[in-house]
Amino acid sequence: MNVQVHAKDITLQSSTRAHIESAIESFKKYSLDITSVNVHLQAEKKGVSIEFDIHVARAQPIVISQVDDNLDAAIDLAIDRATKALRRLHEKVVSHQSTSVKDLETLDN
């Protein structure tokens, strides 16, 4: 998994970067084939904007944008939203895998 963290007009502390990277590592628990994660942090007029761009193989990219006054709050909210989106995608993949064509054919016989 390729991880890139970009900060524009913000000094990114090592603890904040470590928090983002540990959250990205926790995304692995959903057993999805995540190819890359791009995180963009940018200072706005009214706070901070953060964007997670998560690329999953054989699925549409997941893009999460969050704006908040506080950097840590924006990061936490974006991580929560990304976790929820990945959990939904995982549930969708698992539910589609549980019923196959062979299972449907055996039920008819």
Helices and strands as residue ranges (DSSP letters): E 2-8, H 14-26, G 27-30, E 34-44, E 47-56, E 62-68, H 71-98, H 101-108
